[in-house]
Amino acid sequence: MIAWLERCHGWCGARGTFARAGLALATGALAALALPPVYALPVLPIAVVVTLWLFDGACAHPHPRRAAFALGW
């Protein structure tokens, strides 16, 4: 189980700029499903973890603060 999570973490961090932006958009949309009227609360922790992995992957960028800002914007 832990090895699978480490592979997913590495995969999220290794994506390119536009792929990470698309993944951030997808996780944001997934997190929005936890709001009314859908109340899909089990997807919220998954979306938050993937978003944190994306921010962690920004550290490998030549300009990590700029990459993290662009990802969160």
C-alpha positions as a Markdown table, in Angstrom:
| # | Residue | x | y | z |
|---|---|---|---|---|
| 1 | Met | 0.0 | 0.0 | 0.0 |
| 2 | Ile | 2.8 | 2.4 | 0.9 |
| 3 | Ala | 4.7 | 1.7 | -2.3 |
| 4 | Trp | 1.6 | 2.5 | -4.3 |
| 5 | Leu | 1.2 | 5.8 | -2.6 |
| 6 | Glu | 4.9 | 6.6 | -3.1 |
| 7 | Arg | 4.5 | 5.9 | -6.9 |
| 8 | Cys | 1.4 | 8.1 | -7.1 |
| 9 | His | 3.3 | 10.9 | -5.2 |
| 10 | Gly | 6.2 | 10.6 | -7.6 |
| 11 | Trp | 3.9 | 10.6 | -10.6 |
| 12 | Cys | 2.2 | 13.8 | -9.5 |
| 13 | Gly | 5.4 | 15.5 | -8.9 |
| 14 | Ala | 6.9 | 14.5 | -12.2 |
| 15 | Arg | 4.2 | 16.0 | -14.4 |
| 16 | Gly | 4.9 | 19.0 | -16.6 |
| 17 | Thr | 3.6 | 22.5 | -16.0 |
| 18 | Phe | 0.4 | 22.1 | -18.0 |
| 19 | Ala | -0.3 | 18.6 | -16.9 |
| 20 | Arg | 0.1 | 19.7 | -13.2 |
| 21 | Ala | -2.3 | 22.6 | -13.9 |
| 22 | Gly | -4.8 | 20.3 | -15.4 |
| 23 | Leu | -4.5 | 17.9 | -12.5 |
| 24 | Ala | -4.9 | 20.7 | -10.1 |
| 25 | Leu | -8.1 | 21.8 | -11.9 |
| 26 | Ala | -9.4 | 18.2 | -11.8 |
| 27 | Thr | -8.7 | 17.9 | -8.1 |
| 28 | Gly | -10.4 | 21.2 | -7.4 |
| 29 | Ala | -13.5 | 20.0 | -9.3 |
| 30 | Leu | -13.3 | 16.8 | -7.3 |
| 31 | Ala | -13.1 | 18.7 | -4.0 |
| 32 | Ala | -16.1 | 20.8 | -5.1 |
| 33 | Leu | -18.2 | 17.7 | -5.1 |
| 34 | Ala | -17.9 | 17.6 | -1.3 |
| 35 | Leu | -20.1 | 20.8 | -1.2 |
| 36 | Pro | -23.9 | 20.8 | -1.2 |
| 37 | Pro | -26.0 | 19.4 | -2.9 |
| 38 | Val | -23.7 | 16.5 | -3.7 |
| 39 | Tyr | -22.0 | 16.0 | -0.3 |
| 40 | Ala | -19.4 | 13.5 | -1.7 |
| 41 | Leu | -17.2 | 13.9 | 1.4 |
| 42 | Pro | -15.1 | 10.8 | 0.9 |
| 43 | Val | -13.5 | 12.4 | -2.2 |
| 44 | Leu | -12.3 | 15.5 | -0.3 |
| 45 | Pro | -9.3 | 13.9 | 1.5 |
| 46 | Ile | -8.2 | 12.4 | -1.9 |
| 47 | Ala | -8.4 | 15.7 | -3.6 |
| 48 | Val | -6.5 | 17.5 | -0.8 |
| 49 | Val | -3.7 | 14.9 | -0.7 |
| 50 | Val | -3.2 | 15.1 | -4.5 |
| 51 | Thr | -3.2 | 18.9 | -4.3 |
| 52 | Leu | -0.5 | 18.7 | -1.6 |
| 53 | Trp | 1.5 | 16.3 | -3.8 |
| 54 | Leu | 1.3 | 18.8 | -6.6 |
| 55 | Phe | 2.6 | 21.6 | -4.4 |
| 56 | Asp | 5.4 | 19.3 | -3.2 |
| 57 | Gly | 6.3 | 18.6 | -6.8 |
| 58 | Ala | 6.7 | 22.4 | -7.3 |
| 59 | Cys | 9.9 | 22.2 | -5.2 |
| 60 | Ala | 11.7 | 20.5 | -8.1 |
| 61 | His | 10.9 | 23.4 | -10.4 |
| 62 | Pro | 13.7 | 25.9 | -11.1 |
| 63 | His | 11.5 | 28.7 | -9.5 |
| 64 | Pro | 9.6 | 26.8 | -6.8 |
| 65 | Arg | 7.7 | 29.8 | -5.4 |
| 66 | Arg | 6.6 | 30.9 | -8.8 |
| 67 | Ala | 5.5 | 27.3 | -9.7 |
| 68 | Ala | 3.6 | 26.9 | -6.4 |
| 69 | Phe | 1.9 | 30.3 | -6.9 |
| 70 | Ala | 0.9 | 29.5 | -10.5 |
| 71 | Leu | -0.4 | 26.1 | -9.4 |
| 72 | Gly | -2.5 | 27.6 | -6.6 |
| 73 | Trp | -3.7 | 30.6 | -8.7 |
